[in-house]
């Protein structure tokens, strides 16, 4: 960053004061919280995260220094919970992504099901579209997830949301638009699975292995005893 674009020392100091203020507000919200999912605590947390991020950026731009703090999930976290404190009903929303990695295996599995369960008629299992309809109609989603390789599928990301509701929905109420009423502010909890998380773990393991290898390399260095290695001085040599 050029000198002209650098923040002033006063701006960095003001950002530091904002962090202190946000810390006080967060502690006060925690001390006054009304329950485990108090929205005031979430709001104070987000304000603290934003203030800390701003301070960290200004500190780096001005002094080329960073803070030791890292607040996870500030970019992708859900908004503060605004649903009922004690939900009377809930919805479980699941998304699982797959890639059709082996179409022939998928077709073969669907054809087996079709031959056993369907009487003549159209050859539905001859296309990927039809095969998917047969398999997902025959097996529960959890079984397909556990046996996805048998069906020629490759797992992608998946997520599960538990969403609070005031009252149970009437039969057929949301069938036409089943996912439009997923309010992020009513998510009680969520669980995500992604290869991204595995890659982060692999990177950490790689760094650890590399560090261990470096330590081993240091341990393998042979220390030479100079006293033993030097030839004795010939007393007659001048």
C-alpha positions in Angstrom: 0.0 0.0 0.0 1.3 3.5 -0.8 2.1 6.0 1.9 -0.7 8.2 0.7 -3.3 5.5 1.2 -2.0 4.4 4.6 -4.3 5.0 7.6 -3.1 7.6 10.1 -2.0 6.8 13.6 -5.1 8.4 14.9 -7.3 6.1 12.8 -5.5 3.1 14.2 -5.9 4.4 17.7 -9.6 5.0 17.1 -10.1 1.5 15.8 -8.4 0.1 18.9 -10.8 2.2 21.1 -13.7 0.7 19.1 -12.5 -2.8 19.9 -12.4 -1.9 23.6 -15.9 -0.5 23.5 -17.1 -3.6 21.6 -15.5 -5.9 24.2 -17.3 -4.1 27.0 -20.6 -4.3 25.2 -20.1 -8.0 24.5 -19.3 -8.8 28.1 -22.3 -6.8 29.3 -24.6 -8.7 26.8 -23.2 -12.0 28.1 -23.8 -11.0 31.7 -27.4 -10.0 31.0 -28.3 -12.8 28.6 -31.7 -14.3 28.9 -30.9 -17.7 27.5 -28.5 -19.8 25.5 -29.5 -18.2 22.2 -29.9 -14.6 23.3 -30.0 -12.4 20.2 -28.3 -9.6 22.1 -25.2 -11.8 22.6 -25.1 -12.6 18.9 -25.4 -9.0 18.0 -22.6 -8.0 20.4 -20.4 -10.8 19.1 -20.8 -9.7 15.5 -20.0 -6.1 16.4 -16.9 -7.2 18.3 -15.8 -9.3 15.3 -16.3 -6.4 12.9 -14.4 -4.0 15.2 -11.5 -6.4 15.6 -11.3 -7.1 11.9 -11.2 -3.3 11.1 -8.5 -2.8 13.8 -6.4 -5.7 12.4 -6.6 -4.3 8.9 -5.6 -0.8 9.9 -2.8 -2.0 12.2 -1.3 -4.0 9.3 -1.7 -1.2 6.8 -0.1 1.3 9.1 2.5 -0.7 11.0 2.8 -4.0 9.1 1.7 -5.8 12.3 -1.2 -8.2 13.1 -3.1 -9.2 16.1 -3.1 -12.8 17.6 -6.9 -12.9 17.5 -9.0 -14.9 15.0 -12.8 -14.9 15.2 -14.1 -17.9 13.2 -17.1 -17.7 11.0 -17.6 -14.0 10.9 -18.0 -13.9 7.1 -20.2 -16.9 6.6 -22.0 -17.1 10.0 -25.7 -17.1 10.3 -27.5 -13.9 11.4 -28.6 -13.6 15.1 -31.3 -16.1 16.1 -34.7 -14.4 16.1 -37.0 -17.4 16.4 -39.1 -18.5 19.4 -37.1 -19.3 22.6 -39.0 -22.6 23.0 -40.0 -23.7 19.5 -43.3 -25.7 19.3 -42.3 -27.2 15.9 -39.3 -27.5 13.7 -38.2 -28.2 10.1 -35.1 -30.2 9.1 -33.7 -29.0 5.8 -31.1 -31.2 4.1 -29.1 -30.6 1.0 -26.6 -33.2 -0.4 -24.8 -32.6 -3.6 -23.6 -35.5 -5.8 -21.7 -35.8 -9.1 -22.6 -38.6 -11.5 -19.1 -40.1 -11.6 -20.0 -43.5 -13.2 -23.1 -43.3 -15.3 -22.9 -47.0 -16.3 -22.9 -48.1 -12.7 -25.8 -45.8 -12.0 -27.8 -47.3 -14.9 -26.9 -50.9 -13.9 -28.2 -50.4 -10.4 -31.4 -48.8 -11.5 -32.0 -51.6 -14.1 -31.7 -54.2 -11.3 -34.3 -52.4 -9.2 -36.5 -51.9 -12.3 -36.3 -55.6 -13.2 -37.2 -56.7 -9.7 -39.9 -54.2 -8.8 -41.5 -53.1 -12.1 -43.6 -55.1 -14.5 -42.7 -54.4 -18.1 -43.7 -51.0 -19.4 -41.2 -48.4 -20.4 -37.5 -48.9 -20.0 -37.1 -46.0 -17.6 -33.6 -47.1 -16.3 -32.1 -46.6 -19.7 -31.4 -42.9 -19.1 -29.5 -41.2 -16.2 -32.6 -39.0 -15.6 -34.8 -42.1 -15.3 -32.3 -44.1 -13.3 -32.0 -41.3 -10.7 -35.8 -41.3 -10.3 -35.9 -45.0 -9.7 -33.0 -45.1 -7.2 -34.1 -42.1 -5.2 -37.6 -43.5 -5.2 -36.5 -46.9 -4.0 -33.9 -45.9 -1.3 -34.0 -43.5 1.6 -31.6 -40.5 1.2 -29.5 -41.7 4.1 -29.0 -45.1 2.4 -28.0 -43.5 -0.8 -25.5 -41.3 1.1 -23.9 -44.3 2.7 -23.8 -46.3 -0.5 -23.2 -43.6 -3.0 -20.2 -45.3 -4.6 -22.3 -48.3 -5.4 -24.6 -46.1 -7.4 -21.8 -44.4 -9.3 -22.2 -41.1 -7.4 -19.5 -38.9 -5.9 -20.3 -36.9 -2.8 -20.1 -33.1 -2.8 -20.9 -30.7 -0.1 -23.8 -31.2 2.3 -25.6 -29.3 5.0 -28.4 -29.8 7.5 -30.4 -27.0 9.0 -32.7 -27.3 12.0 -35.2 -24.4 11.7 -37.6 -23.4 14.5 -41.3 -22.8 13.8 -44.1 -21.2 15.9 -46.6 -23.9 15.0 -46.6 -27.1 12.9 -47.4 -26.5 9.2 -50.8 -27.7 7.9 -50.7 -30.8 5.6 -49.6 -29.8 2.1 -49.1 -26.1 3.1 -45.5 -25.8 1.8 -45.3 -28.6 -0.8 -45.3 -26.2 -3.8 -42.4 -24.2 -2.4 -40.7 -26.4 0.2 -37.5 -24.3 0.6 -38.6 -20.7 0.3 -39.6 -20.4 3.9 -36.1 -21.3 5.3 -35.4 -18.2 7.4 -31.7 -18.0 8.5 -32.7 -16.1 11.6 -34.7 -19.1 12.8 -31.9 -21.7 12.4 -31.4 -23.4 15.7 -28.3 -25.3 14.5 -26.6 -26.4 11.3 -24.1 -29.0 10.3 -21.9 -28.7 7.2 -19.8 -31.2 5.4 -17.3 -30.1 2.8 -14.0 -31.2 1.2 -12.8 -27.7 2.1 -12.6 -28.6 5.7 -10.6 -31.8 4.9 -8.2 -29.7 2.8 -7.6 -27.3 5.7 -6.9 -30.3 8.0 -4.5 -31.8 5.4 -2.6 -28.5 5.2 -2.2 -28.4 9.0 -1.0 -32.1 9.0 1.4 -31.3 6.2 2.9 -28.4 8.1 3.3 -30.6 11.2 5.0 -33.4 9.2 7.3 -30.9 7.5 8.3 -29.5 10.9 8.9 -33.1 12.2 11.1 -33.9 9.2 13.1 -30.7 9.8 13.7 -31.7 13.4 14.8 -35.2 12.3 17.2 -33.6 9.8 18.7 -31.6 12.6 19.0 -34.7 14.8 20.7 -36.6 12.0 23.5 -34.1 11.7 26.7 -35.7 12.9 28.6 -33.7 15.4 32.3 -34.0 14.9 34.5 -33.9 17.9 37.2 -31.5 16.8 39.7 -32.8 19.3 39.4 -36.3 17.9 39.4 -35.3 14.3 42.5 -33.1 14.3 45.9 -34.8 13.7 48.3 -34.5 16.6 50.9 -31.9 16.1 54.4 -33.3 15.4 56.5 -31.9 18.2 59.6 -32.1 16.0 58.0 -30.0 13.2 58.8 -26.4 13.4 
